Amino acid sequence: MHIVVLGAGALGAYFGARWAEAGAEVTFLVRDKRAAQIRKNGIRVNSTMGETVMEQPDIAQRADDIDDVDLVFVSVKGYHLSEALPNLRKLAETGAYFLPVLNGMEHIPLLQRELGREKVLGGLAHIMATLDDHGWVVHSGHFHVLTFGALAPGQESVCKRLESLSETANMDAVHSDAVVSEMWKKYMFINAFAGITTATNLPIGPVREYTPTFEIAEQLLKEMQQLANAYDVPLEEADVQVAKDRLLGLGKDATSSMHQDRRKGLMLEVEHLHGGALRLAEEKGLKLPYTEAIYGLIKPFERP
């Protein structure tokens, strides 16, 4: 497979490097600053699950320079999606399929409108990784799960090809028949985890030490369950409990990527995550008071 990774941040660089390690042709489509960094330092994955190095990865700065694409792995932040659309439209002309792994749900109908409903797969990733000063990936957790699946008829062939490749790669790949439910479960978890850690400016350990504070995270999970149900996605109390157990099981210093971005003074995904949930709720006439409060607390730190 020829896979184009759009957005070579920690997540994109990690999975792109793993596919390349397994023998795939991987092209990283990046902006000028990241291109210069990769040309200078290459791509390196420092991971508890095994290290890998790409000394001279194939990089491009324009979609016009890329041909014969099978799959585009869309791993940009939510706030960069609109500026990525021209490149995505160009890649769509090659007949490529698209696997977006952005957090949230609003990006799916947007990409389906722009690229064709039949070309957009469902996907999500569970990984704790960041970039160091060299632009190398630091993967600190013991999980690196990529879940994907069809959202429209005719997508099973490309999903099976990706499954075959990913089974040989150093990752845990899941080809799911219920990828929409899995995406909502991730959205439920990340809104609580990112919301509470970013709003309090604390890792999960201190949050858990104070029952009233951790209860806010629990209420965020419950509100996201209600929102999923409103969109006919049958998340249950058991799913809320699984997400809560994940929060309880994380190391005390564990934190979300959005909280890491707040610490670094970078732009935050609060509009894409919590703002998106509020917009989806408004469409269904729902009120999400805890989500609204978290959104309001984080919003002042959205832009550096």
N, C-alpha and C positions, 0 to 999 in steps of 0.2 A: 504493500500500500504506500501511496504517496500522501503523507499527512502534512498539512500546513498548520502550524501552531500560531494562532493570532493572539499575541499577548504573552511574551516570554517573561512573565513575572515568576514568582516561586512555583505556582501551580503549573503553569504552562511549560516552564523549563523542566520541571520535574518529570511530568508525564511524557513530554517530547523526548527527553533524554532516555527514558526507559524504553520507549518504542524504538528509538534509534539503536539502542543497545541490543534489542531483539531482532534487528535487521530491517526495520522499515526505513523508507526514504522520508526524512523529516526536514521540512523547511520552516524556519522561524521568521515570521513576518512581523517586523518590529519598527518602532520609530527611530529617528536618527540617534538620539542619545543612547538608547539601549543597544543599537547596532554597533556603535563605536565601542561600547563597553565589552560586548561579546567578541568583537574582532580583537580586542586587546587581551582579554582574559579567558576566552572560550566559555564553555558551560561546564560547570562542575557540580555534581550532586554529592554533598556530604550528608550521609544518612545512616541511621541506625540499622537500616535494612540493606546496606551495601552501597559503596561509592561507585560512581561512574564519571568519566571525563570525556567531553567532546572538545578536542583541541581546536578544530576548525569547523564548527557547525555551518551548515548551509543557511545563510540568512538572506532576506530580501527586505527592501524598504517600500516596494510598490507591488501591488497585486498584478500589475501589467507584466511583471518580470517572471511570473510563475505560470507554468503550463501543466496540464495533465494531472489535475488534483482529484484524489478520491474522497478525501475527508478534510474538513476544516475544523480544528479544535479551537473553539472560541472561548478564551479564558481571560478576556479583559475584565476590568472592573466595570460595574454597572454604569458609572458616570462617564466612561469612555466609549460606550457602545454606539452612541449616535455618530461620533466622529469616525468610527470604524466601518460604518455602513457602506461608504463608497468602495472600500476594498472588498467587503463581503459581496456586494453586488457584482463586482468584477469577477470574483472567484466563482460566483454562481453561474457565470457564463461558461465555465469549463465543465459544468455538469456535476460539480462537487456536492456532497452532502455536508451538513453542518451539525456539529455536536457542541452546543453551548453548555458550559458548566457554571454559568453565573448563578449567584444566589438569588432567591426570589422567584417570581413567576411572570412578571409583566413582560419580560424579554421574549417569551415564547410567542405570543400572538404578534408582537412587533416583527420578529424575524420571519415568521410565517408569511406575513403580509409582504415583506420586502424581498424575500428569497424564494418563496413558494412553499406552500404547506407541505408538499410531498418531499421537501428537501431538508427539513429541520427535524432532527432527532431530539429525544429527551435525554438529559444527563445531569449528573451531579458528582461531586468529588468530596471525599472525607480525607483530609490530610492536614497536618500541622507543619507548615513550612514557611520560611521567609528567605529573603535575599540578604547576604552580607555586603560589606563595602566593595567587594570585588564583583558583585553581581552573581555570586555563586549561591546555589540553593543550600539552605541549612534545614534538613528535615529532622525534626526533634521527636516525633512520635513514633509509635510502633504500628501505625496503620497508614495505608496508602491505597484507598479504595476508590475505584472509578466505576460508577454505575451508569448504564446507558440502555436505551431501548427505543423501539419504534413508537412514533406518535401518529403515523399515517400508514395506510396500505402501501406495499411496495418497498418498505424500508428494511425488511428482514434480511435481505441478501447482504447489504452493507453492514448491518449489525453482526451477522455471522462472520463476515470477514474480519471485522474489528475484534470480535470475540476470539477468533483463531489466533490473531496476532498477539492480543493482550494476554492470552493464556501462556505464551512463551516469554512474556516480559516480566520484569521484576516489579509486579504490582498485583493487587487483588482486583480483578475485573469481574463485574457482575452484569450479565446480559439479562435485564429484567423484563418480564411481561407486564409489570405494574409500575412502570417508571414514573408515571404521574404521581402516584401515591408516595413513592420514594422521594420525589422532589419536594412534595409538601411536608413530608417528615423532616427533611433537611431544613426547609424553610422554617418550620416550627422550632427546631432546635437552635438554628443560628440566630433567629430573632431574639430568643431568650438569652443565649450565651453572649452574643455580640452586644445586645442591648444592655444587659446588666453590668458587664465588665467595662464597657465604654462609658456608660453613664456614671458609674461610681469611680472610674479610673483605677480599678483594682483587678488583680487576677481573681480567679474563681475561689481560691482558698479563703481569703478574708471575707468574701461575699457569703460563703457557706457558714462562717462563724456566727453570723447574726441572722437569727430566724426571720425577723421582719424583712430583711434585705433579700434573703434567698426566696422568701415567699413571693416577692415581686417577680422573680424569674419563673416560679411555678405558674403564676397568673398569666404571664406572657405565653407560656406553653398552652395553657387552656384556651386563651383567646385565639391563638393560631389554629387550634383544633376546631373551634367554632367556625373560623373563617374557611377552613378546608371543607368542612361539612356543608357550608353554604354554597360551595361550588361542586357539590355532589361527590366529594372525595371522602370516603368513609374512614377517616382517622378516628380511632377509638380511645377510651381511657387507658387501655393497655399501651398504646403508642405514646401517650403523654408520660406514662410511668417509665417507659424505656428511655425517653429523652431526659427525664428527671434523673434516672439512674446514671446516665452518661455524665450529667453535670456533677453528680455526687462522686463519680469514679475518676474524674480527672485529677491529675496532680495539682497540688495547692498553688503552684506557680503558673499553671496553664492559663492562657488567655486567648482571646479571639484576635483575628487578623485586624478587625476594625479598631480594637483597643490598641493594638500595636501601632496602627497608623496614627491614632490620636497621640500616642507617646512620641512618635517621630515627627509630629506636626504636619502630617500628610492629609490629603483630602479623604473624607469619610464617605462610606456607602449608605449613610442613614436614609437618604432620599429613596434609594433603590430598594432597601430592605424594609424599614419601618414605614416610610412614606408610601411605598408600594402597597403594603398591607392595609394601610388606612384608606387608600384609594379603592382597593378591591372591596374593602368592607363597606365603603360608601355606596358602591354599586349595588350591594345587596341589602342596604338599609341597616347594617350592623354598627354597633358602637363597640370600640375596643379601648376602654379608658386607660388600661395599663400601657398598652402600646402607644397611645397618644401621649401619655406622660413621658415615656422613655424617649420618644421622638422629640418632644419639646426640650428635654434635658440635653440631648446630644446635638441638636441642630446648631447651637452657637459655635460648636467646634468643627462643623462640617468642612469649612475651607480654611487652609492655613493663612 
